[in-house]
Amino acid sequence: MKKWKRNLNRLLFLRRLCSPWFLGVYCLAWFCLCRLCRYGGVRRNLPVLMACGLFFLGCLFVYLIERSLYKRNSTQEIFGELWLKDNQVKLPDGTEFDYEEIRWYRKKRDDIQIFLKGHRFIWLHTEMFLQKNKEYLEVKLTQRGISATQFWKVPVACLLAGTTLAGAFYAGWSAVPYNGKLSWVVQELKNRRKAVLVHNNIYRDGLDGILKDIETRVELPEKLCLVNSLNLHFAADGTVESLDTFIQGFDSQGNFVDTYLISYNASRSDKIDIYLHGYGGEPVFDEEKDLEPLLKAMQVIPLEDTVADWRQDTYGILYYGVRNWGYNTEGIRYINPSGTITVPGEFPDNEITGPGISVFCPEDESITPIRYLYQGVL
């Protein structure tokens, strides 16, 4: 009978849910969860939360076993009559029990659900009972004591509801920006993207390859300019070791789209971290920090030949946009879109300015950087 099974399942579940033990562990779990959301501390709070989770799984396991035992040991029928004799109750199906076997019961209007020792469940519908039998049965049930009625069910249910509401409110409050550790986690999940660096050889793939990998996770706008600089380190064989830059994006009409804080470190991960919606100052496209000259120049700069004689383990590329070197010609090389390289005269007539890409040795400052000034843009 579906109604019989449904009520048995519900009563057993509520009994487990409204247990004082369950309440204690439930409050502890919410306390640790709220503390984790507010202050962090995974090592301190996570083991307790895992222990609470195991307790809840244990409760669920016990509930499923109890439900199976009650269904197997009980007659799945609602009884509309019975016979009483002293402390004995006899039902139409031949089932007999005395009041000492009652573990707990629930009474609601004309329905009485009784849970007996030995995992037996009796459902009585007393509407058609003889009045004297009905009154006698209720008196005997009352004599079992207040504990048999699960008197704590209502206050425990109220405490469970109150704990849930308070915990959910506090955890939600911790997710509001700057209110707690959770807010930073939420912000990172919202603003952070990760892209696998597949094109990881700067000799073969250039910067265009890195941007292609970034665009697998983030759609970059047409125009990009630096907020500060682009700093890339690579090994002697061209493998990219690290990359750090902060750029702004604009559409073809010059409207600001977003900022992109890009970071990569091969020693930590094979993925590029991209942080969106960061602060980049006034969102105005700066022609002098345009990324286009760098991308064009990297297609023609003989990078591998440039570093071949330095014999270092690590090399770097640094780009700030348009720079002014004054009249200092040390390390300066002009390069045009066809890859032709020229060297300025020893005594230039004008100050040397332009979009400069510095190729240098991070681990040996005594080696003079080669500064390529691209002449194809600006």
C-alpha positions in Angstrom: 0.0 0.0 0.0 1.6 3.3 -1.2 0.0 5.4 1.6 1.3 3.0 4.3 4.8 3.0 2.8 4.9 6.7 2.3 3.9 7.4 5.9 6.3 4.9 7.3 9.2 6.5 5.3 8.2 10.0 6.4 7.9 9.2 10.1 11.2 7.3 10.2 13.0 10.1 8.3 11.6 12.8 10.6 12.6 10.8 13.6 16.2 10.7 12.4 16.1 14.3 11.4 14.6 15.5 14.7 17.0 13.6 16.9 18.9 15.7 19.4 22.1 14.0 18.3 21.4 15.0 14.7 20.7 18.6 15.8 24.0 18.8 17.7 26.1 17.6 14.8 24.0 19.8 12.3 24.7 22.9 14.4 28.4 22.0 14.6 28.5 21.6 10.8 26.9 25.0 10.2 29.3 26.6 12.7 32.4 25.3 10.9 31.0 26.1 7.5 30.2 29.7 8.5 33.7 30.0 10.1 35.2 28.7 6.9 33.2 31.2 4.8 34.1 34.1 7.0 37.7 33.5 7.9 38.9 30.6 5.8 41.0 28.0 7.5 40.5 24.9 5.4 42.9 22.7 7.5 41.1 23.6 10.7 37.5 23.4 9.5 37.4 20.8 6.7 38.2 17.7 8.8 35.3 18.6 11.1 33.0 19.1 8.2 34.1 15.8 6.7 33.4 14.1 10.1 29.9 15.7 10.2 29.3 14.5 6.6 30.2 11.0 7.6 27.8 11.2 10.5 25.0 12.3 8.2 25.8 9.5 5.8 25.7 7.1 8.7 22.2 8.5 9.7 21.0 7.9 6.1 22.4 4.4 6.1 20.7 3.6 9.4 17.4 5.1 8.1 17.5 2.9 5.0 18.2 -0.2 7.1 15.4 0.6 9.5 13.0 1.3 6.7 13.8 -2.1 5.1 13.3 -3.9 8.4 10.0 -2.3 9.3 8.6 -3.1 5.8 9.7 -6.7 6.1 8.4 -7.3 9.7 5.1 -5.4 9.4 1.8 -6.0 7.8 1.3 -3.3 5.3 -2.3 -2.6 6.2 -4.3 0.1 8.0 -6.3 -1.6 10.8 -9.8 -0.3 11.5 -10.5 -2.6 14.5 -8.7 -4.4 17.3 -9.3 -6.4 20.5 -8.0 -5.4 23.9 -7.3 -7.6 26.9 -5.4 -6.3 29.9 -2.0 -5.2 28.4 -2.5 -7.2 25.2 -3.6 -5.9 21.8 -4.7 -8.2 19.1 -5.2 -7.2 15.5 -7.4 -8.8 12.7 -4.3 -10.3 11.0 -3.4 -12.2 14.2 -0.7 -9.8 15.3 -0.4 -9.5 19.1 1.6 -7.1 21.2 1.6 -5.6 24.7 2.1 -2.0 25.7 5.6 -2.7 27.0 6.7 -3.4 23.4 5.8 0.1 22.2 9.0 2.2 21.5 7.2 5.3 20.3 4.0 6.4 18.6 2.4 9.3 16.8 -1.3 10.3 17.1 -3.0 12.6 14.7 -6.8 12.8 14.9 -8.2 9.3 14.2 -4.8 7.8 13.1 -2.3 6.3 15.5 1.0 5.0 14.2 2.8 2.7 16.6 6.4 1.6 16.4 7.1 -1.6 18.2 10.3 -3.4 19.3 11.5 -5.8 16.7 11.0 -3.2 13.9 7.3 -3.6 13.6 5.0 -0.8 12.5 1.2 -0.7 13.3 -1.2 1.8 11.7 -4.5 2.1 13.4 -7.5 4.1 12.2 -9.7 4.5 15.2 -12.7 6.2 13.6 -14.8 3.0 13.8 -13.4 1.7 17.1 -15.7 1.1 20.0 -15.5 4.2 22.2 -14.3 2.2 25.3 -11.6 0.5 23.2 -10.5 3.9 21.8 -10.3 5.5 25.2 -8.6 2.5 26.8 -6.0 2.5 24.0 -5.2 6.2 24.4 -4.9 5.9 28.2 -2.4 3.0 27.8 -0.4 4.9 25.2 -0.3 7.9 27.5 1.1 5.7 30.3 4.1 4.9 28.1 5.4 8.4 29.1 6.1 11.6 27.3 9.3 10.3 25.7 7.2 7.8 23.6 5.5 10.8 21.9 8.9 12.3 20.8 8.0 15.5 22.6 11.3 17.1 21.4 10.3 16.9 17.8 8.7 20.4 17.6 11.5 22.3 19.4 14.2 20.4 17.6 12.5 21.1 14.2 12.4 24.8 15.1 16.0 24.8 16.1 16.9 23.0 12.8 15.0 25.6 10.8 16.5 28.5 12.8 20.0 27.1 12.4 19.6 26.6 8.7 18.3 30.1 8.2 20.9 31.7 10.4 23.7 29.7 8.8 22.6 30.3 5.2 22.2 34.0 6.0 25.7 34.3 7.5 27.3 32.2 4.7 25.5 34.4 2.1 26.7 37.5 3.9 30.3 36.3 3.8 29.9 36.0 0.0 29.2 39.8 -0.3 32.4 41.6 -1.5 34.9 42.3 1.3 32.8 40.6 4.0 34.7 37.4 4.2 37.0 34.8 2.7 34.1 33.4 0.6 33.6 36.7 -1.2 37.2 36.4 -2.6 36.6 32.8 -3.7 33.4 33.9 -5.4 35.1 36.8 -7.1 37.9 34.5 -8.3 35.4 32.0 -9.7 33.5 34.8 -11.4 36.5 36.7 -12.8 39.2 34.0 -13.3 39.7 31.9 -16.4 42.3 29.3 -17.1 43.7 28.4 -20.5 46.1 25.6 -21.3 49.3 26.9 -22.9 49.7 24.7 -26.0 51.8 27.1 -28.1 54.6 27.3 -25.6 57.6 27.9 -27.8 58.3 31.5 -28.4 60.6 30.8 -31.4 58.0 28.7 -33.2 54.7 30.1 -32.1 55.5 33.7 -31.1 53.1 35.8 -29.1 50.3 35.1 -31.5 50.3 31.5 -30.4 49.9 32.5 -26.8 47.0 34.8 -27.6 45.3 32.0 -29.5 45.5 29.8 -26.4 44.1 32.7 -24.3 41.2 33.1 -26.8 40.1 29.5 -26.2 38.8 30.8 -22.8 38.4 34.5 -23.3 37.2 36.5 -26.4 39.7 39.3 -26.8 38.5 42.5 -28.4 40.1 43.9 -31.6 42.3 46.6 -29.9 44.6 45.9 -27.0 46.9 48.2 -25.0 49.1 47.8 -22.0 48.2 49.0 -18.5 51.8 48.6 -17.4 54.2 46.2 -19.3 54.6 42.8 -20.8 57.3 40.6 -19.3 58.0 37.2 -20.8 60.8 34.7 -19.8 61.8 31.8 -22.0 64.4 29.0 -22.0 67.3 28.7 -24.4 65.2 26.2 -26.5 62.4 28.8 -26.7 60.1 27.2 -24.1 58.0 29.9 -22.4 58.8 29.8 -18.6 56.7 32.8 -17.4 54.5 35.6 -18.6 53.1 38.6 -16.8 51.1 41.4 -18.3 48.0 43.6 -17.7 46.1 44.8 -20.7 43.0 46.7 -21.6 40.7 45.8 -24.4 38.7 48.1 -26.7 36.3 47.4 -29.6 36.8 48.7 -33.2 35.0 52.0 -32.2 37.3 52.5 -29.3 34.8 51.6 -26.6 36.2 50.0 -23.5 35.5 46.3 -23.2 37.4 44.8 -20.2 40.8 44.4 -18.6 42.9 41.2 -18.6 45.5 40.4 -16.0 47.5 37.6 -17.5 49.9 35.4 -15.6 51.7 32.2 -16.4 54.5 30.2 -14.6 55.5 26.9 -16.0 56.9 25.7 -12.7 53.5 25.9 -11.1 51.1 25.0 -13.9 50.7 24.5 -17.6 47.8 26.9 -17.6 47.6 30.6 -18.1 45.6 32.5 -15.5 43.4 35.3 -16.9 41.7 37.6 -14.4 38.9 39.8 -15.8 37.2 43.0 -14.6 40.3 44.3 -12.9 41.1 47.9 -12.3 43.3 49.4 -15.0 42.9 53.1 -14.3 41.1 55.4 -16.8 39.7 53.2 -19.5 41.1 55.2 -22.4 43.0 53.6 -25.3 46.6 54.7 -25.0 48.2 54.7 -28.5 51.7 54.7 -27.0 51.0 51.4 -25.2 49.3 49.7 -28.2 50.0 46.0 -28.3 49.9 45.8 -32.1 53.6 46.9 -32.7 54.8 44.2 -30.3 52.8 41.5 -32.1 54.0 42.7 -35.5 57.6 43.0 -34.4 57.6 39.5 -32.8 56.8 38.1 -36.2 60.0 39.4 -37.8 62.5 39.7 -34.9 65.2 37.0 -35.2 64.8 36.1 -31.6 66.7 32.8 -31.6 69.7 34.4 -33.4 69.6 37.4 -31.0 70.2 35.3 -27.9 72.4 32.6 -29.5 75.7 34.1 -28.4 74.7 34.9 -24.8 74.7 31.3 -23.7 72.3 31.7 -20.7 69.6 29.4 -19.4 66.9 32.0 -19.4 66.1 35.0 -21.6 63.5 37.7 -21.4 61.3 40.0 -23.5 60.1 43.3 -22.0 57.7 45.7 -23.7 56.4 49.0 -22.3 55.1 50.5 -25.5 56.6 53.7 -26.9 59.8 54.6 -25.1 62.4 57.4 -25.3 66.1 56.4 -25.1 67.3 59.9 -25.7 70.5 59.9 -27.7 71.8 56.6 -26.2 72.3 54.1 -29.1 73.6 51.2 -27.0 71.8 48.0 -28.0 69.3 49.9 -30.3 68.2 48.1 -33.5 65.6 49.4 -36.0 63.5 46.7 -37.6 60.8 47.1 -40.3 57.9 44.8 -41.3 60.0 42.9 -43.7 62.6 42.0 -41.0 65.3 44.4 -42.2 67.5 45.5 -39.3 69.5 48.7 -39.2 71.6 50.3 -36.6 71.4 54.1 -35.7 74.4 56.3 -36.2 76.8 56.9 -33.4 75.6 60.5 -33.0 71.9 60.6 -33.9 70.4 64.0 -34.8 67.1 63.3 -32.9 66.2 61.5 -29.7 65.5 57.8 -30.2 61.9 57.0 -29.6 59.4 54.3 -30.6 57.8 51.1 -29.6 60.7 49.2 -28.2 61.0 45.4 -27.5 63.9 44.6 -25.2 65.5 41.2 -25.4 67.6 40.7 -22.3 69.1 38.2 -19.8 67.3 38.3 -16.5 70.1 36.4 -14.7 73.0 38.5 -16.0 72.6 42.3 -16.1 76.1 42.7 -17.5 74.8 41.6 -20.9 73.5 44.7 -22.8 69.9 44.1 -23.9 69.1 44.4 -27.6 66.3 46.9 -28.0 64.3 46.5 -31.2 62.4 49.6 -32.4 59.6 48.6 -34.7 59.1 51.0 -37.6 56.0 49.6 -39.1 53.4 51.1 -36.8 52.9 54.5 -35.3 
